[in-house]
Amino acid sequence: MNVASKPPTGSTGPPTDLAPPLQIGGVAVDAPFYQAGLAGYSDGAMRIVAREHGCPYCITEAMLDKFLVDGGKGLKIAELTGEDHPICGQLMGSHPADIAAGAGILAGMGYDVVDVNLACPVKKIKKKCRGGHLLSVPEEAVAILEAVREAMDKRPGGGPPLTVKLRRAYDDTPEMAANFRAVFEAAMELGYAGATVHCRTVQQKYIGRGRWPFLRELTDGYGAEAKRRGFVIGGSGDIWTAPDIFAMLDQTGVDWVSVARGCIGNPWIFVQARALMAARAGGKAEPPRPPTVFEQRDVLLRHFELSVSLHGEIMASRMMRKFGIKFSRHHADAAELKKAFIAVQTTRDWRAVLDGFYAADGPGVDAGLTAEALRDLEIGDPSRKVLPYAVEDADETCVPLGAEA
């Protein structure tokens, strides 16, 4: 699959003078953050835009195991471009044999890492658990981890490294806390390369505060053993700005940070994170600034170009409508721009919005909201009339590719 590779004006790729601080199995990653898998968003186009802005590592949307095993459309969507590396393919499902088969397919397609999703708060299908619901039945979760490990061990060279995505528990009961520990420890014992833990429970979905202190407890309790095994612990939850990334690193002791909803419509978070990383290493960096109008326009055009290459013009126009809505928060006329993107139906409409709102350059708007500010806002309080932009999609669920909506 051919995708145009010219970066947008003003984009920043990974610097070459920094030693890789992380090893995910044998995969080197040169910065302590990455783009998470985001249902309905993180296709190849979004991932490449993120990479062109300094993101060192990306994860696909969660793919239902049967979506790959059954072939056809699933395999087509899972195809990779040469520039989309290092890349982690994320799987979700209920049956150990099917997830193991899906992992084998991803390995054969050239994925650098395979991740098992035991985190997303998806609904049960036909009374079978999947995603984060498997944390309520740890024996089933561990059986899946074992099956995937065994499948990779049978491949030449042992297959790609394996990771797992978790939530801190199914709910806040002591029983579920013990279940989390059983699954987390099993991943370490089975030789997985790491785990990223979202600091909400499955029942919380995306509502309420993420519990960063839980991540500190996790690294305090398992950090020494994880380091001995080469097991990387990642953190997830309430990352909306570049400073949030380093706040989580400092406050929790995790090895790296998953940037999820905070990067939708905001690839500049990775440029800003690179600048902060350089400053922390003793270099000089200007304070993070919002993207100018022309920088916003260039990235929207680049994203559309990539999306057309991947999906065709009709599908790309539909997809870019929702991306445009997310990008609008950086514009000085955000409210009117958002309305205009919502009304987009065709490619002509899309281009008319760009011509109308991005014709003249100017400063962008700082649309960031720190994790600390979000916690102060008591997100999830039903008495609140308006939620900040960053959590306006708080009721979205993680629906894997190939699943029933």
C-alpha positions as CSV (number, residue, x, y, z in Angstrom):
1,M,0.0,0.0,0.0
2,N,1.6,3.3,-1.1
3,V,1.2,6.4,1.0
4,A,2.6,9.8,0.2
5,S,5.5,10.5,2.6
6,K,6.1,14.2,2.5
7,P,5.9,15.7,6.0
8,P,3.8,18.8,6.5
9,T,5.5,22.2,6.9
10,G,6.7,22.7,10.4
11,S,6.5,19.1,11.5
12,T,9.2,17.6,13.7
13,G,10.4,14.1,13.5
14,P,12.4,12.1,16.1
15,P,15.8,13.6,16.9
16,T,18.7,11.3,16.1
17,D,21.1,12.3,18.9
18,L,19.1,10.7,21.7
19,A,20.0,7.2,22.9
20,P,17.0,4.9,23.0
21,P,15.7,4.9,26.6
22,L,13.4,2.0,26.2
23,Q,13.4,-1.6,24.8
24,I,10.1,-3.3,24.2
25,G,11.5,-6.8,23.9
26,G,14.0,-6.1,21.1
27,V,12.2,-3.0,19.8
28,A,13.9,0.3,20.5
29,V,11.8,3.3,21.3
30,D,13.6,6.6,21.7
31,A,11.1,8.5,23.8
32,P,9.0,7.7,26.9
33,F,5.6,8.2,25.3
34,Y,3.5,6.8,22.4
35,Q,0.1,7.1,20.6
36,A,-2.4,4.7,22.0
37,G,-4.9,2.7,20.0
38,L,-8.1,4.8,19.7
39,A,-11.3,3.2,18.4
40,G,-12.5,5.0,15.3
41,Y,-9.5,7.2,15.0
42,S,-6.0,5.7,15.0
43,D,-5.8,4.3,11.5
44,G,-2.6,4.5,9.4
45,A,-3.2,8.1,8.5
46,M,-3.5,9.4,12.1
47,R,-0.5,7.3,13.0
48,I,1.8,8.6,10.3
49,V,0.8,12.2,11.1
50,A,1.7,11.5,14.7
51,R,5.1,10.1,13.7
52,E,5.8,13.1,11.5
53,H,5.3,15.2,14.7
54,G,7.7,13.2,16.8
55,C,5.7,10.2,18.1
56,P,8.1,7.3,18.4
57,Y,5.7,4.3,18.6
58,C,2.0,3.7,17.7
59,I,-0.6,1.1,18.5
60,T,-3.5,0.2,16.2
61,E,-7.1,0.3,17.1
62,A,-8.1,-2.9,18.9
63,M,-8.9,-5.6,16.3
64,L,-11.3,-8.4,17.2
65,D,-9.5,-11.7,16.8
66,K,-12.2,-13.1,14.4
67,F,-11.9,-10.0,12.3
68,L,-8.4,-11.2,11.3
69,V,-9.0,-14.9,11.4
70,D,-11.9,-14.7,9.0
71,G,-9.8,-12.9,6.5
72,G,-11.1,-10.5,3.8
73,K,-11.7,-6.9,5.0
74,G,-9.9,-7.5,8.3
75,L,-6.6,-8.4,6.7
76,K,-6.9,-5.4,4.3
77,I,-7.4,-3.0,7.2
78,A,-4.5,-4.5,9.1
79,E,-2.0,-3.9,6.2
80,L,0.9,-1.7,7.0
81,T,2.9,0.9,5.1
82,G,6.7,0.9,5.3
83,E,6.9,4.1,7.3
84,D,4.5,3.0,10.0
85,H,7.1,1.4,12.3
86,P,7.6,0.5,15.0
87,I,4.0,-0.6,15.2
88,C,2.1,-2.6,17.7
89,G,-1.0,-4.5,16.6
90,Q,-3.6,-4.7,19.4
91,L,-6.0,-7.7,19.7
92,M,-9.2,-8.3,21.6
93,G,-11.4,-11.3,22.0
94,S,-12.8,-14.0,24.2
95,H,-11.3,-17.3,23.0
96,P,-7.6,-18.1,23.6
97,A,-7.3,-20.1,20.4
98,D,-8.7,-17.2,18.3
99,I,-6.6,-14.5,19.8
100,A,-3.5,-16.7,19.5
101,A,-4.4,-17.2,15.8
102,G,-4.9,-13.5,15.4
103,A,-1.5,-12.8,17.0
104,G,0.1,-15.2,14.5
105,I,-1.5,-13.3,11.6
106,L,-0.2,-9.9,12.9
107,A,3.3,-11.4,13.3
108,G,3.2,-12.7,9.8
109,M,2.1,-9.2,8.5
110,G,5.2,-7.6,10.0
111,Y,4.0,-6.1,13.2
112,D,6.8,-5.2,15.5
113,V,4.9,-5.9,18.7
114,V,1.6,-7.6,19.5
115,D,-0.6,-6.3,22.4
116,V,-3.5,-8.1,24.1
117,N,-6.2,-5.7,25.2
118,L,-7.6,-6.6,28.6
119,A,-8.6,-3.0,29.3
120,C,-11.3,-1.6,27.1
121,P,-14.7,-1.4,28.8
122,V,-16.6,-3.0,25.9
123,K,-19.9,-4.8,26.6
124,K,-20.1,-8.6,26.8
125,I,-21.1,-10.4,23.6
126,K,-23.3,-13.6,24.0
127,K,-22.3,-13.7,27.7
128,K,-18.6,-13.9,26.9
129,C,-16.1,-11.5,28.4
130,R,-13.6,-9.6,26.4
131,G,-11.4,-6.5,26.9
132,G,-11.5,-5.2,30.4
133,H,-14.3,-7.6,31.4
134,L,-11.8,-10.4,31.4
135,L,-10.3,-8.8,34.6
136,S,-13.3,-10.1,36.4
137,V,-12.4,-13.7,35.4
138,P,-8.6,-13.8,35.8
139,E,-8.3,-17.5,34.9
140,E,-9.8,-16.7,31.4
141,A,-7.5,-13.7,31.0
142,V,-4.4,-15.7,31.9
143,A,-5.5,-18.5,29.5
144,I,-5.5,-15.9,26.7
145,L,-2.1,-14.6,27.7
146,E,-0.7,-18.2,27.8
147,A,-2.2,-19.1,24.4
148,V,-0.7,-16.1,22.7
149,R,2.7,-16.7,24.3
150,E,2.6,-20.3,23.2
151,A,1.7,-19.3,19.6
152,M,4.6,-16.8,19.4
153,D,7.1,-19.3,20.9
154,K,6.3,-21.7,18.0
155,R,7.2,-19.1,15.4
156,P,10.8,-18.9,14.0
157,G,12.8,-16.7,16.3
158,G,10.0,-16.6,18.9
159,G,7.8,-14.1,17.1
160,P,7.5,-10.4,18.0
161,P,7.5,-9.1,21.6
162,L,4.2,-9.3,23.5
163,T,2.6,-6.6,25.7
164,V,-0.7,-6.3,27.4
165,K,-3.1,-3.4,28.1
166,L,-4.8,-3.5,31.5
167,R,-7.0,-1.4,33.7
168,R,-6.3,-1.1,37.4
169,A,-9.1,-3.5,38.2
170,Y,-12.6,-4.4,37.1
171,D,-14.1,-2.5,40.0
172,D,-12.8,-1.2,43.4
173,T,-13.5,-4.3,45.5
174,P,-10.6,-6.2,47.1
175,E,-11.4,-9.3,45.1
176,M,-11.0,-7.4,41.8
177,A,-7.7,-5.8,43.0
178,A,-6.4,-9.4,43.6
179,N,-7.6,-10.4,40.2
180,F,-5.6,-7.5,38.6
181,R,-2.5,-8.6,40.4
182,A,-2.9,-12.2,39.3
183,V,-3.1,-11.1,35.6
184,F,-0.3,-8.6,35.9
185,E,2.0,-11.1,37.5
186,A,1.1,-13.8,34.9
187,A,2.2,-11.4,32.1
188,M,5.5,-11.0,33.8
189,E,6.0,-14.7,34.4
190,L,5.0,-15.6,30.8
191,G,7.8,-13.4,29.5
192,Y,5.7,-10.5,28.1
193,A,7.7,-7.4,27.3
194,G,5.5,-5.1,29.3
195,A,2.1,-3.9,30.4
196,T,0.4,-0.5,30.2
197,V,-2.1,0.1,32.9
198,H,-5.0,2.6,32.6
199,C,-5.6,4.0,36.1
200,R,-9.4,3.8,36.0
201,T,-11.5,0.7,36.6
202,V,-13.4,-1.0,33.9
203,Q,-16.7,0.0,35.5
204,Q,-15.6,3.7,35.4
205,K,-15.2,3.5,31.7
206,Y,-13.9,7.1,30.9
207,I,-15.8,8.9,33.7
208,G,-14.2,10.2,36.8
209,R,-10.7,10.8,37.9
210,G,-7.8,8.5,37.0
211,R,-6.0,7.3,40.0
212,W,-2.3,8.1,39.4
213,P,-1.3,7.0,43.0
214,F,-2.3,3.5,41.9
215,L,0.4,3.6,39.3
216,R,2.9,4.7,41.9
217,E,1.9,1.8,44.1
218,L,2.3,-0.5,41.1
219,T,5.8,0.6,40.3
220,D,6.8,0.6,43.9
221,G,5.6,-2.9,44.3
222,Y,6.8,-4.4,41.0
223,G,9.4,-2.0,39.6
224,A,12.5,-3.9,40.8
225,E,11.3,-7.2,39.5
226,A,10.1,-5.7,36.3
227,K,13.5,-4.1,35.7
228,R,15.2,-7.4,36.3
229,R,13.0,-9.1,33.7
230,G,13.1,-6.3,31.2
231,F,9.4,-5.8,31.7
232,V,8.3,-2.2,30.8
233,I,5.5,-0.7,32.9
234,G,3.4,2.0,31.1
235,G,0.8,4.4,32.5
236,S,-2.4,5.6,31.0
237,G,-5.1,8.1,32.0
238,D,-5.7,11.8,32.1
239,I,-2.9,12.8,29.6
240,W,-4.1,15.9,27.8
241,T,-0.9,18.0,27.3
242,A,2.8,17.4,26.9
243,P,3.5,18.5,30.5
244,D,1.1,15.8,31.7
245,I,3.3,13.2,30.1
246,F,6.3,14.2,32.3
247,A,4.1,14.7,35.3
248,M,3.0,11.1,35.1
249,L,6.5,9.9,34.6
250,D,7.7,11.9,37.7
251,Q,4.8,11.2,40.0
252,T,4.2,7.5,39.2
253,G,7.5,6.1,38.2
254,V,6.2,4.4,35.1
255,D,8.6,3.8,32.2
256,W,6.5,5.4,29.5
257,V,3.2,7.0,29.0
258,S,0.2,6.2,26.7
259,V,-1.2,9.3,25.0
260,A,-4.8,8.6,24.1
261,R,-7.7,11.0,23.7
262,G,-5.3,13.9,24.4
263,C,-3.8,13.4,20.9
264,I,-7.0,13.3,18.8
265,G,-6.8,16.4,16.7
266,N,-3.6,17.3,18.5
267,P,-0.4,15.7,17.0
268,W,1.5,18.8,18.3
269,I,1.5,17.2,21.7
270,F,4.3,15.0,20.4
271,V,6.3,18.0,19.1
272,Q,5.9,19.7,22.5
273,A,6.8,16.5,24.4
274,R,10.0,16.2,22.3
275,A,10.9,19.8,23.2
276,L,10.3,19.2,26.9
277,M,12.3,16.0,26.8
278,A,15.2,17.9,25.3
279,A,15.0,20.6,27.9
280,R,15.0,17.9,30.7
281,A,18.1,16.4,29.2
282,G,19.9,19.8,29.6
283,G,19.1,21.3,26.2
284,K,17.2,24.5,25.4
285,A,13.6,24.5,24.4
286,E,11.0,27.2,24.0
287,P,7.8,26.9,26.0
288,P,5.2,24.8,24.1
289,R,3.0,27.0,21.9
290,P,-0.2,26.2,20.1
291,P,-0.1,25.6,16.3
292,T,-0.6,28.6,14.0
293,V,-3.6,28.6,11.6
294,F,-1.4,27.6,8.7
295,E,0.2,24.8,10.7
296,Q,-3.3,23.5,11.5
297,R,-4.3,23.8,7.8
298,D,-1.1,22.0,6.6
299,V,-1.7,19.1,9.0
300,L,-5.4,18.8,8.0
301,L,-4.4,18.7,4.4
302,R,-1.7,16.1,5.1
303,H,-4.1,14.0,7.1
304,F,-6.7,14.1,4.3
305,E,-4.1,13.2,1.7
306,L,-3.0,10.1,3.7
307,S,-6.6,9.2,4.4
308,V,-7.5,9.3,0.7
309,S,-4.5,7.1,0.0
310,L,-5.6,4.5,2.5
311,H,-9.4,4.7,2.2
312,G,-10.4,6.5,-1.0
313,E,-11.9,10.0,-1.3
314,I,-15.4,9.2,-0.3
315,M,-14.5,7.4,2.9
316,A,-11.7,9.9,3.7
317,S,-14.2,12.8,3.5
318,R,-16.5,11.1,6.0
319,M,-13.6,10.3,8.4
320,M,-12.0,13.7,8.2
321,R,-15.3,15.4,9.3
322,K,-14.8,14.0,12.8
323,F,-11.1,14.8,12.8
324,G,-11.8,18.3,11.7
325,I,-14.2,18.7,14.6
326,K,-11.4,17.7,17.0
327,F,-8.8,20.0,15.3
328,S,-11.2,23.0,15.5
329,R,-10.3,23.6,19.2
330,H,-7.0,25.1,18.2
331,H,-8.6,27.8,16.0
332,A,-9.5,31.3,17.3
333,D,-13.0,30.8,15.8
334,A,-13.4,27.3,17.3
335,A,-17.2,27.4,17.8
336,E,-18.0,28.4,14.3
337,L,-15.4,26.2,12.8
338,K,-16.7,23.2,14.7
339,K,-20.2,23.9,13.3
340,A,-18.8,24.1,9.8
341,F,-17.0,20.7,10.1
342,I,-20.2,19.1,11.6
343,A,-22.1,20.2,8.4
344,V,-19.5,18.6,6.1
345,Q,-20.9,16.0,3.8
346,T,-18.7,16.0,0.7
347,T,-15.1,16.6,-0.3
348,R,-16.2,20.0,-1.7
349,D,-17.7,20.9,1.7
350,W,-14.4,19.9,3.4
351,R,-12.3,22.0,1.1
352,A,-14.7,24.9,1.5
353,V,-14.2,24.9,5.2
354,L,-10.5,24.9,4.9
355,D,-10.6,27.8,2.3
356,G,-12.9,29.8,4.6
357,F,-11.3,29.3,8.0
358,Y,-7.6,28.8,7.1
359,A,-7.0,31.4,4.4
360,A,-5.1,33.7,6.6
361,D,-2.4,32.8,9.1
362,G,-2.5,33.7,12.7
363,P,-1.8,32.4,16.2
364,G,-3.5,29.3,17.4
365,V,-5.4,28.8,20.7
366,D,-4.0,26.9,23.6
367,A,-6.7,24.2,23.9
368,G,-4.8,22.0,26.4
369,L,-6.3,21.0,29.8
370,T,-3.9,19.5,32.3
371,A,-4.7,16.3,34.2
372,E,-4.6,18.3,37.5
373,A,-7.2,20.8,36.1
374,L,-9.4,17.9,35.0
375,R,-9.3,16.4,38.5
376,D,-10.2,19.7,40.0
377,L,-13.2,19.9,37.7
378,E,-14.6,16.6,39.2
379,I,-15.3,15.1,35.8
380,G,-18.3,12.8,35.8
381,D,-20.3,14.9,38.3
382,P,-23.9,14.7,36.9
383,S,-24.5,18.2,38.1
384,R,-22.1,19.6,35.6
385,K,-23.8,21.2,32.6
386,V,-20.8,21.4,30.3
387,L,-17.8,19.2,30.1
388,P,-14.4,20.5,28.9
389,Y,-13.6,19.5,25.3
390,A,-11.1,16.9,26.3
391,V,-13.7,14.7,28.0
392,E,-16.8,15.5,25.9
393,D,-16.6,12.0,24.6
394,A,-16.4,10.4,28.0
395,D,-19.3,8.0,27.3
396,E,-17.6,6.5,24.3
397,T,-16.7,2.8,24.6
398,C,-13.8,1.0,23.0
399,V,-15.4,-0.9,20.2
400,P,-12.8,-3.1,18.4
401,L,-12.6,-3.3,14.6
402,G,-14.8,-6.1,13.4
403,A,-17.1,-6.1,16.5
404,E,-20.8,-5.4,16.7
405,A,-21.4,-1.8,17.6
